[in-house]
Amino acid sequence: MTALTMRVDWARARGLRSRRLGLLLLALGVGVGAGLGAVAFRYMIEGLTHLFTGFSDYAGHPGAANPQLPALGRFFVVLTPVVAGLVYGPLVQRFAREARGHGVPEVMVAVARHGGRIRPQVALVKAVASALCIGGGGSVGREGPIVQIGSALGSTLGQSFKLDERRVTLLVACGAAGGISATFNAPLAGVFFAMELILRQWAAESFGMVVLSSVTASVIGRGVLGDSPFLVLPAFHVDHLAQYPLFALLGVLAGLVGVGFSRVLYAVEDACDWAWRGPEWLRPATGGLLLGLVLLVLPQMYGVGYPVLGRAVDGGYGIAFLLVLLVGKLVACSLTIGIGGSGGVFAPSLFVGAMAGAAFGEVVHSVAPTSGGSVGAYALIGMGAVFAGAARAPITAVVILFELTGEYSIILPLMLAIVLATGISQVVSRDTVYTRKLLRRGIDIDEPADAAVRRRPAAPFVTPAPAPLRVDDTLEAAAARFAAGTDAELPVVEADGRLHGTVTATDVVRALSAGDDTRVGALASPADPVPDTATVGDVLTALGHARSVVPVADASGAVVGWVRERDLLGTTGLGRG
């Protein structure tokens, strides 16, 4: 090896290492930004909730009067969503319409279809709009917004440094992981959420970067907000092996509840779309009046509702009220999203799961009080299983419940229930609570990005074929035809007009240079035509076997034209099949 070659190889290796080091530093920076963003977002929610209600979390004081507005009594909750909607409605409409809704689907499609590109203003608009929505009574979670906020930070950083799409999407996932990690004090859940739902693929480099960002954000979150989990749960243990069939049954039921959660969410959104005829910026305020009436009847639905969830896990409610809370959360969360609110559906799915699991546990406890186990155990299993049924993210569901409890004994029953819930969800529904929003826009992130183009009819690309050569034409005559035209390939027909094949100018020139005196028919390559009903994908497949053109025939077999490779690929931007 020469000295010059060694210097070049060393320079390349140093450049490669520096790029990896640079990406490592960017992932670290995204983790810092996501952690600080999660802290600021949480303080914004608590501050606005206190401003609107007089309490840092009104769900823990349901029905109480606002100390600042004692004359209104408990009726002030009718107005808080209206006032909040008057502020965040115009904000979202004017600056970042993608900040509306629960956020995660927008990040998923940005990664799958847009190279991870998210507009920079989304982070700020999403933070303010979601904090106003939740602080004003919106019955949604904070994980969806912080995922979108962290992802927007990662995307902005990646685009600022002119990174390629693969690295930008990786930083988007780092932001999502950091946001989840700092919000729930669950660094493992942040990693698996990003890998399972955002990147949707596993690679060593990606995993390492996402872990770094998640750990960094979690350290910041713990340093500011404390080391306690967002929800204090009771100790978990399995008393009898006979409980496992009950956990399995709960997993099946929870899977159905998870699918139902998704269906109700979008059915209510459809109803709101159908009913609303005014300007979009006014929709959250007008719809907020309906949400306020729901909060008046069931104030436990105010905001995220962690105090209510915790009490249900502790066995603090009867069966009837647990079912009321379950239905109430479905309605309140769906209505919040439907009227144009901004917030996540992850926490609401945990809430619904806790209510379903606790109700199931109450029934079991009433039938078998000594061997059925505690109500809290079923509530915990229900939380993970309903989320798995709704989002179809079983690894994330297992990990986050394990991190919340810190109990290894939860793993076996939790895995059993979650895998059954996921299986049931796959059987009864094609989509999830996240992908359904995209499928309604015609975006299927589970299929290749060019699949929709490949399904298009090929008819618009069919052009009249040039006048054909005959099988008995001389090579000189063929060369003259190519010299007089612009086509690099011409059809060749039999004496009766049937298609024999195609011949290229290169073939003719090569044969003439070799002194060949054969006829054109001997040089022609077979070219089976595709039907005139063919799709773009069919033509691309045929191009893989032909050369630069594909003949097109009608139902009778007569050639009606052909598709040129340059026309098709130049218009669609696709490659050969």
C-alpha positions as CSV (number, residue, x, y, z in Angstrom):
1,M,0.0,0.0,0.0
2,T,1.4,3.4,-1.0
3,A,1.8,6.3,1.4
4,L,-0.8,8.2,-0.6
5,T,-3.3,5.4,-0.4
6,M,-2.7,5.1,3.4
7,R,-3.3,8.9,3.8
8,V,-6.5,8.8,1.8
9,D,-7.8,5.8,3.7
10,W,-7.0,7.5,7.0
11,A,-8.7,10.7,5.9
12,R,-11.8,8.8,5.0
13,A,-11.9,6.9,8.3
14,R,-11.4,10.2,10.2
15,G,-14.3,11.8,8.2
16,L,-16.5,8.8,9.0
17,R,-15.7,9.0,12.7
18,S,-16.3,12.7,12.8
19,R,-19.7,12.3,11.1
20,R,-20.6,9.7,13.7
21,L,-19.3,11.9,16.5
22,G,-21.3,14.8,15.1
23,L,-24.5,12.8,15.0
24,L,-23.8,11.6,18.5
25,L,-23.5,15.2,19.7
26,L,-26.7,16.2,17.8
27,A,-28.6,13.3,19.4
28,L,-27.3,14.5,22.8
29,G,-28.5,18.0,21.9
30,V,-31.9,16.8,20.9
31,G,-32.2,14.9,24.2
32,V,-31.4,18.1,26.1
33,G,-33.9,20.1,24.1
34,A,-36.6,17.4,24.5
35,G,-36.0,17.2,28.2
36,L,-36.2,20.9,28.7
37,G,-39.2,21.1,26.4
38,A,-41.0,18.4,28.5
39,V,-40.3,20.2,31.7
40,A,-41.4,23.6,30.3
41,F,-44.5,21.9,28.8
42,R,-45.5,20.3,32.1
43,Y,-45.1,23.6,33.9
44,M,-47.2,25.4,31.3
45,I,-50.0,22.8,31.7
46,E,-49.9,23.1,35.5
47,G,-49.8,26.9,35.4
48,L,-52.6,27.2,32.9
49,T,-54.7,24.7,34.8
50,H,-54.2,26.7,38.0
51,L,-55.1,29.9,36.1
52,F,-58.3,28.4,34.8
53,T,-59.4,26.4,37.9
54,G,-57.4,27.5,40.9
55,F,-55.8,24.0,41.2
56,S,-52.7,22.5,39.7
57,D,-54.8,19.4,38.7
58,Y,-58.5,19.9,38.8
59,A,-59.3,16.2,38.3
60,G,-58.1,15.6,41.8
61,H,-60.7,18.1,43.1
62,P,-63.7,17.3,40.9
63,G,-66.7,19.6,41.4
64,A,-64.8,22.2,43.5
65,A,-65.4,25.9,42.8
66,N,-62.6,28.1,41.4
67,P,-61.3,30.1,44.4
68,Q,-60.9,33.1,42.1
69,L,-64.5,32.9,40.8
70,P,-66.5,31.6,43.8
71,A,-69.7,33.1,42.5
72,L,-69.8,30.7,39.6
73,G,-69.4,27.7,41.8
74,R,-68.7,24.5,39.8
75,F,-70.3,26.0,36.7
76,F,-67.0,27.7,35.7
77,V,-65.9,24.5,34.0
78,V,-68.4,25.2,31.2
79,L,-66.5,28.3,30.2
80,T,-62.8,27.2,30.5
81,P,-62.7,25.2,27.3
82,V,-64.4,28.1,25.5
83,V,-61.9,30.6,26.7
84,A,-58.9,28.3,25.9
85,G,-60.3,27.5,22.4
86,L,-60.6,31.2,21.6
87,V,-56.8,31.5,22.1
88,Y,-55.4,28.3,20.6
89,G,-57.9,28.0,17.8
90,P,-56.6,31.0,15.8
91,L,-53.0,30.2,16.9
92,V,-53.1,26.7,15.3
93,Q,-55.1,27.9,12.2
94,R,-52.7,30.7,11.5
95,F,-49.3,29.3,12.2
96,A,-49.3,25.4,12.2
97,R,-52.4,23.5,11.3
98,E,-50.5,20.2,11.8
99,A,-50.4,21.0,15.6
100,R,-54.1,20.2,15.7
101,G,-55.0,16.7,17.0
102,H,-52.9,14.2,18.8
103,G,-49.6,14.7,17.1
104,V,-48.1,11.2,16.8
105,P,-49.6,10.5,13.3
106,E,-48.1,13.7,11.9
107,V,-44.6,12.6,13.2
108,M,-45.1,9.1,11.8
109,V,-45.9,10.3,8.3
110,A,-43.1,12.9,8.4
111,V,-40.7,10.0,9.0
112,A,-42.3,7.6,6.5
113,R,-43.0,9.9,3.7
114,H,-41.2,13.3,4.1
115,G,-37.7,12.4,5.2
116,G,-38.4,13.6,8.7
117,R,-39.0,17.2,7.7
118,I,-41.2,19.0,10.2
119,R,-41.6,22.8,10.2
120,P,-39.7,24.5,13.1
121,Q,-42.7,26.5,14.3
122,V,-44.6,23.3,15.1
123,A,-42.7,22.8,18.4
124,L,-43.8,26.2,19.8
125,V,-47.3,26.2,18.4
126,K,-47.9,22.6,19.6
127,A,-46.6,23.4,23.1
128,V,-48.8,26.5,23.6
129,A,-51.9,25.0,21.9
130,S,-51.8,21.8,23.9
131,A,-51.0,23.4,27.2
132,L,-54.0,25.7,26.7
133,C,-56.2,22.8,25.6
134,I,-55.3,20.6,28.6
135,G,-55.2,23.5,31.1
136,G,-58.6,24.6,29.8
137,G,-60.2,21.2,30.5
138,G,-59.3,19.2,27.3
139,S,-59.5,15.5,28.2
140,V,-56.3,14.5,26.4
141,G,-52.8,13.5,27.3
142,R,-49.5,15.3,27.2
143,E,-47.4,12.6,25.5
144,G,-48.7,13.2,21.9
145,P,-47.8,16.9,22.1
146,I,-44.3,16.3,23.6
147,V,-43.6,13.7,21.0
148,Q,-44.4,16.2,18.3
149,I,-42.5,18.9,20.1
150,G,-39.4,16.8,20.6
151,S,-39.6,15.5,17.0
152,A,-39.9,19.0,15.6
153,L,-36.8,20.0,17.6
154,G,-34.9,17.0,16.2
155,S,-36.0,17.7,12.6
156,T,-35.1,21.4,12.8
157,L,-31.7,20.6,14.1
158,G,-31.1,18.0,11.4
159,Q,-32.2,20.3,8.7
160,S,-30.1,23.1,10.0
161,F,-27.0,21.0,9.7
162,K,-28.0,19.9,6.2
163,L,-28.1,16.2,7.2
164,D,-29.5,13.5,4.8
165,E,-33.0,12.2,5.2
166,R,-31.9,9.1,7.1
167,R,-30.1,11.1,9.8
168,V,-32.9,13.7,10.0
169,T,-35.4,10.9,10.7
170,L,-33.1,9.5,13.3
171,L,-33.0,12.8,15.1
172,V,-36.8,13.0,14.9
173,A,-37.0,9.6,16.7
174,C,-34.4,10.9,19.2
175,G,-36.7,13.8,20.0
176,A,-39.8,11.6,20.4
177,A,-37.9,9.3,22.7
178,G,-36.6,12.2,24.8
179,G,-40.1,13.7,25.1
180,I,-41.7,10.4,26.3
181,S,-38.8,9.7,28.6
182,A,-38.9,13.0,30.4
183,T,-42.7,13.2,30.5
184,F,-43.3,9.8,32.1
185,N,-39.9,9.4,33.8
186,A,-39.6,6.3,31.7
187,P,-36.4,6.2,29.6
188,L,-36.9,2.6,28.4
189,A,-40.5,3.3,27.2
190,G,-39.2,6.4,25.4
191,V,-36.7,4.3,23.4
192,F,-39.2,1.6,22.5
193,F,-41.9,4.1,21.6
194,A,-39.6,5.8,19.2
195,M,-38.3,2.6,17.6
196,E,-41.6,0.8,17.5
197,L,-44.0,3.6,16.4
198,I,-41.9,6.3,14.9
199,L,-38.9,4.7,13.1
200,R,-40.7,1.3,12.8
201,Q,-37.4,-0.4,12.3
202,W,-34.5,-1.6,14.4
203,A,-30.8,-0.9,13.8
204,A,-27.8,-0.8,16.1
205,E,-26.8,2.8,15.3
206,S,-30.4,4.1,15.5
207,F,-30.9,2.3,18.8
208,G,-27.8,3.7,20.3
209,M,-28.6,7.3,19.3
210,V,-32.2,7.0,20.5
211,V,-31.0,5.6,23.9
212,L,-28.6,8.4,24.3
213,S,-31.3,11.0,23.7
214,S,-33.8,9.3,25.9
215,V,-31.3,9.0,28.8
216,T,-30.3,12.6,28.5
217,A,-33.9,13.8,28.5
218,S,-34.7,11.6,31.5
219,V,-31.8,12.9,33.5
220,I,-32.9,16.5,32.9
221,G,-36.5,15.6,33.7
222,R,-35.5,13.8,36.9
223,G,-33.2,16.7,37.9
224,V,-36.0,19.2,37.7
225,L,-39.2,17.3,38.3
226,G,-37.9,14.6,40.7
227,D,-37.3,10.9,40.4
228,S,-40.8,9.7,41.2
229,P,-43.0,8.2,38.4
230,F,-45.9,10.3,37.1
231,L,-48.2,7.8,38.7
232,V,-47.7,5.9,42.0
233,L,-49.1,2.4,41.6
234,P,-49.6,-0.3,44.2
235,A,-47.3,-3.3,44.6
236,F,-48.2,-6.0,42.1
237,H,-48.1,-9.8,42.7
238,V,-49.9,-12.9,41.3
239,D,-51.5,-14.8,44.2
240,H,-52.7,-17.9,42.3
241,L,-51.9,-19.6,39.0
242,A,-55.7,-19.6,38.4
243,Q,-55.4,-15.8,37.8
244,Y,-53.6,-16.3,34.5
245,P,-56.7,-17.4,32.6
246,L,-58.4,-14.3,34.0
247,F,-55.6,-12.1,32.8
248,A,-55.9,-13.8,29.4
249,L,-59.6,-13.1,29.3
250,L,-59.0,-9.5,30.3
251,G,-56.4,-9.2,27.5
252,V,-59.0,-10.3,24.9
253,L,-61.6,-7.9,26.3
254,A,-59.1,-5.0,26.5
255,G,-58.1,-5.6,22.9
256,L,-61.7,-5.0,21.9
257,V,-61.9,-2.0,24.1
258,G,-58.7,-0.6,22.5
259,V,-60.2,-1.0,19.0
260,G,-63.4,0.6,20.2
261,F,-61.5,3.5,21.6
262,S,-60.1,4.2,18.2
263,R,-63.4,3.8,16.4
264,V,-65.3,6.1,18.8
265,L,-62.5,8.7,18.6
266,Y,-62.8,9.0,14.8
267,A,-66.6,8.6,14.7
268,V,-66.9,11.7,17.0
269,E,-64.4,13.6,14.9
270,D,-66.5,12.7,11.8
271,A,-69.6,13.9,13.5
272,C,-67.9,17.2,14.4
273,D,-66.7,17.6,10.8
274,W,-70.2,17.0,9.6
275,A,-71.8,19.4,12.0
276,W,-69.4,22.3,11.8
277,R,-69.9,24.9,9.1
278,G,-68.1,27.9,10.5
279,P,-64.4,29.0,10.3
280,E,-61.9,26.5,11.7
281,W,-60.3,29.0,14.1
282,L,-63.7,29.3,15.9
283,R,-64.4,25.6,16.1
284,P,-62.5,24.8,19.4
285,A,-64.2,27.6,21.2
286,T,-67.7,26.7,20.0
287,G,-67.2,23.0,20.5
288,G,-65.6,23.8,23.9
289,L,-69.1,24.7,25.1
290,L,-70.1,21.0,24.6
291,L,-67.0,19.9,26.3
292,G,-67.7,22.2,29.2
293,L,-71.1,20.6,29.7
294,V,-69.5,17.2,29.8
295,L,-67.1,18.5,32.4
296,L,-70.0,19.9,34.4
297,V,-71.6,16.5,34.6
298,L,-68.4,14.5,35.1
299,P,-65.6,16.9,36.3
300,Q,-63.2,13.9,36.7
301,M,-62.6,14.2,33.0
302,Y,-60.9,17.6,33.3
303,G,-57.4,17.4,31.8
304,V,-55.3,14.3,31.7
305,G,-56.9,12.8,34.9
306,Y,-54.0,11.0,36.6
307,P,-55.5,11.5,40.1
308,V,-58.7,9.7,39.0
309,L,-56.7,6.9,37.3
310,G,-54.6,6.4,40.5
311,R,-57.7,6.2,42.6
312,A,-59.3,3.6,40.3
313,V,-56.1,1.5,40.5
314,D,-56.3,1.7,44.3
315,G,-59.8,0.3,44.1
316,G,-61.5,3.5,45.1
317,Y,-64.5,3.2,42.8
318,G,-67.4,0.8,42.4
319,I,-68.2,-1.1,39.2
320,A,-70.9,1.2,38.0
321,F,-68.9,4.4,38.4
322,L,-65.8,2.8,36.8
323,L,-67.9,2.1,33.7
324,V,-69.2,5.7,33.8
325,L,-65.6,7.0,33.9
326,L,-64.7,4.7,31.0
327,V,-67.5,6.0,28.8
328,G,-66.9,9.5,30.0
329,K,-63.3,9.4,29.0
330,L,-64.1,8.0,25.6
331,V,-66.6,10.8,25.0
332,A,-64.5,13.7,26.5
333,C,-61.3,12.7,24.8
334,S,-63.0,12.2,21.4
335,L,-64.9,15.4,21.7
336,T,-61.7,17.3,22.6
337,I,-60.0,16.0,19.5
338,G,-63.1,16.4,17.3
339,I,-63.6,20.1,18.1
340,G,-60.0,20.8,17.0
341,G,-58.2,20.4,20.3
342,S,-54.6,19.5,20.7
343,G,-53.4,16.7,22.9
344,G,-52.4,13.0,23.0
345,V,-54.4,9.8,23.1
346,F,-51.8,7.6,24.9
347,A,-52.7,8.7,28.4
348,P,-56.5,8.5,27.7
349,S,-56.0,4.9,26.5
350,L,-54.2,4.1,29.8
351,F,-57.1,5.8,31.6
352,V,-59.7,3.7,29.7
353,G,-57.7,0.6,30.3
354,A,-57.4,1.2,34.0
355,M,-61.2,1.7,34.3
356,A,-61.9,-1.4,32.2
357,G,-59.4,-3.5,34.2
358,A,-60.6,-2.2,37.5
359,A,-64.2,-3.0,36.6
360,F,-63.1,-6.5,35.5
361,G,-61.2,-6.9,38.8
362,E,-64.2,-5.8,40.9
363,V,-66.3,-8.5,39.2
364,V,-63.7,-11.1,39.8
365,H,-63.2,-10.0,43.4
366,S,-67.0,-10.3,44.0
367,V,-67.1,-13.8,42.6
368,A,-63.8,-15.1,44.1
369,P,-62.7,-12.7,46.8
370,T,-59.9,-15.0,48.2
371,S,-58.3,-16.3,44.9
372,G,-59.2,-13.6,42.4
373,G,-56.5,-11.2,43.3
374,S,-56.5,-7.4,43.9
375,V,-58.5,-5.0,41.8
376,G,-55.3,-3.0,41.2
377,A,-53.6,-5.9,39.5
378,Y,-56.3,-6.1,36.8
379,A,-56.3,-2.3,36.5
380,L,-52.6,-2.3,35.7
381,I,-53.0,-5.2,33.2
382,G,-55.9,-3.3,31.6
383,M,-53.9,-0.2,31.1
384,G,-51.2,-1.9,29.1
385,A,-53.6,-4.2,27.2
386,V,-56.0,-1.4,26.1
387,F,-53.1,0.7,24.8
388,A,-51.7,-2.3,23.0
389,G,-55.1,-2.9,21.4
390,A,-55.5,0.7,20.4
391,A,-51.9,1.4,19.2
392,R,-50.7,-2.1,18.4
393,A,-47.3,-1.4,20.1
394,P,-46.9,-4.4,22.4
395,I,-43.3,-3.8,23.3
396,T,-43.9,-0.2,24.4
397,A,-46.9,-1.3,26.4
398,V,-45.0,-3.9,28.3
399,V,-42.0,-1.7,29.0
400,I,-43.9,1.4,30.2
401,L,-46.0,-0.6,32.6
402,F,-42.9,-2.4,33.9
403,E,-41.2,1.0,34.4
404,L,-44.3,2.4,36.2
405,T,-44.5,-0.4,38.7
406,G,-40.9,-1.5,39.0
407,E,-42.2,-5.0,39.7
408,Y,-40.7,-7.8,37.7
409,S,-43.6,-10.1,38.6
410,I,-45.8,-8.0,36.4
411,I,-44.0,-9.2,33.2
412,L,-45.6,-12.6,32.7
413,P,-49.3,-11.7,33.1
414,L,-48.7,-8.3,31.4
415,M,-47.1,-10.0,28.4
416,L,-49.9,-12.6,28.2
417,A,-52.7,-9.9,28.2
418,I,-50.9,-7.6,25.9
419,V,-50.1,-10.2,23.2
420,L,-53.7,-11.3,23.2
421,A,-54.9,-7.7,23.0
422,T,-52.6,-7.1,20.1
423,G,-53.7,-10.2,18.3
424,I,-57.4,-9.4,18.8
425,S,-56.8,-5.9,17.5
426,Q,-55.1,-7.3,14.4
427,V,-58.0,-9.7,13.8
428,V,-60.8,-7.1,14.1
429,S,-59.1,-4.0,12.7
430,R,-56.7,-3.2,10.0
431,D,-55.6,0.1,11.5
432,T,-54.6,1.6,14.8
433,V,-55.5,4.7,16.7
434,Y,-52.4,6.3,15.1
435,T,-52.5,4.9,11.5
436,R,-56.3,5.3,11.1
437,K,-55.9,9.1,10.9
438,L,-53.4,8.6,8.1
439,L,-55.4,6.0,6.2
440,R,-58.4,8.4,6.1
441,R,-56.1,10.8,4.2
442,G,-55.1,8.0,1.8
443,I,-51.7,7.4,3.4
444,D,-50.7,3.9,4.2
445,I,-47.3,4.0,5.9
446,D,-47.1,0.2,5.9
447,E,-46.8,0.0,2.2
448,P,-43.9,1.3,0.0
449,A,-44.0,5.1,-0.6
450,D,-44.5,4.6,-4.4
451,A,-47.3,1.9,-4.0
452,A,-50.1,4.4,-4.8
453,V,-48.3,5.5,-8.0
454,R,-47.8,2.0,-9.1
455,R,-51.5,1.3,-8.8
456,R,-52.4,4.1,-11.2
457,P,-53.6,3.2,-14.7
458,A,-50.9,3.3,-17.3
459,A,-53.2,4.5,-20.0
460,P,-52.2,8.2,-19.7
461,F,-48.6,7.3,-20.6
462,V,-49.5,5.3,-23.7
463,T,-48.4,7.1,-26.9
464,P,-48.8,6.1,-30.6
465,A,-46.0,3.8,-31.7
466,P,-43.8,5.0,-34.5
467,A,-44.2,3.5,-38.0
468,P,-42.8,-0.1,-37.7
469,L,-40.0,-1.8,-39.5
470,R,-40.7,-5.1,-41.3
471,V,-39.0,-8.3,-40.5
472,D,-37.5,-8.5,-44.0
473,D,-36.2,-4.9,-44.1
474,T,-32.4,-4.5,-44.6
475,L,-30.1,-3.1,-41.9
476,E,-29.3,-0.1,-44.1
477,A,-33.0,0.7,-44.3
478,A,-33.3,0.4,-40.5
479,A,-30.3,2.6,-40.0
480,A,-31.8,5.2,-42.3
481,R,-35.0,5.2,-40.2
482,F,-33.2,5.6,-37.0
483,A,-31.1,8.5,-38.4
484,A,-34.2,10.3,-39.6
485,G,-36.1,10.1,-36.3
486,T,-35.6,10.5,-32.6
487,D,-36.6,7.0,-31.3
488,A,-33.8,4.7,-30.1
489,E,-36.1,1.7,-30.5
490,L,-38.6,0.7,-33.2
491,P,-41.3,-1.9,-33.5
492,V,-40.8,-4.8,-36.0
493,V,-43.9,-6.5,-37.5
494,E,-44.5,-9.6,-39.6
495,A,-45.8,-9.5,-43.1
496,D,-49.4,-9.7,-41.8
497,G,-48.9,-6.8,-39.4
498,R,-48.5,-8.8,-36.2
499,L,-45.9,-7.6,-33.7
500,H,-42.7,-9.5,-34.0
501,G,-40.6,-7.6,-31.5
502,T,-38.5,-4.4,-31.2
503,V,-35.1,-3.5,-32.4
504,T,-32.7,-0.8,-31.1
505,A,-30.4,1.5,-33.0
506,T,-27.5,0.1,-31.0
507,D,-28.3,-3.4,-32.3
508,V,-28.4,-2.2,-35.9
509,V,-25.2,-0.2,-35.7
510,R,-23.4,-3.1,-34.1
511,A,-24.6,-5.5,-36.8
512,L,-23.6,-3.2,-39.6
513,S,-20.1,-2.6,-38.0
514,A,-19.6,-6.4,-38.0
515,G,-20.5,-6.6,-41.7
516,D,-23.7,-8.6,-40.9
517,D,-26.1,-8.8,-43.9
518,T,-29.0,-10.3,-42.0
519,R,-32.5,-8.8,-41.9
520,V,-34.1,-6.7,-39.2
521,G,-36.3,-9.6,-38.0
522,A,-33.3,-11.6,-36.9
523,L,-32.1,-8.7,-34.7
524,A,-35.5,-8.0,-33.1
525,S,-36.0,-8.9,-29.4
526,P,-39.3,-10.3,-28.3
527,A,-41.7,-7.7,-26.7
528,D,-44.9,-9.1,-25.3
529,P,-47.4,-6.3,-25.1
530,V,-49.3,-5.5,-21.8
531,P,-53.1,-5.0,-21.9
532,D,-54.5,-1.5,-22.2
533,T,-55.9,-1.9,-18.7
534,A,-52.4,-2.4,-17.2
535,T,-51.2,-0.3,-14.2
536,V,-48.0,1.6,-13.9
537,G,-46.6,-1.3,-11.8
538,D,-47.4,-3.8,-14.6
539,V,-45.5,-1.6,-17.1
540,L,-42.5,-1.2,-14.8
541,T,-42.4,-5.0,-14.4
542,A,-42.4,-5.4,-18.2
543,L,-39.7,-2.9,-18.5
544,G,-37.5,-5.1,-16.3
545,H,-37.6,-7.7,-19.1
546,A,-37.8,-5.4,-22.2
547,R,-35.5,-2.5,-22.9
548,S,-36.8,1.0,-23.2
549,V,-40.4,0.5,-24.5
550,V,-43.4,-1.7,-23.7
551,P,-46.1,-2.3,-26.4
552,V,-49.7,-2.0,-25.3
553,A,-52.5,-4.1,-26.8
554,D,-56.3,-3.9,-26.7
555,A,-58.7,-6.7,-25.9
556,S,-58.4,-8.2,-29.4
557,G,-54.6,-8.3,-29.2
558,A,-54.0,-5.5,-31.6
559,V,-51.1,-3.2,-30.6
560,V,-52.6,0.3,-29.9
561,G,-49.4,2.1,-28.8
562,W,-46.5,1.8,-26.4
563,V,-45.1,3.3,-23.2
564,R,-41.6,4.7,-23.4
565,E,-39.5,4.2,-20.3
566,R,-38.3,7.9,-20.3
567,D,-41.9,9.2,-20.4
568,L,-43.0,6.9,-17.5
569,L,-40.1,7.3,-15.2
570,G,-39.6,11.0,-15.9
571,T,-43.2,11.7,-14.9
572,T,-43.6,9.4,-11.9
573,G,-40.0,9.5,-10.6
574,L,-40.1,5.7,-10.1
575,G,-37.5,3.1,-10.9
576,R,-37.8,-0.2,-12.8
577,G,-39.9,-2.9,-11.2
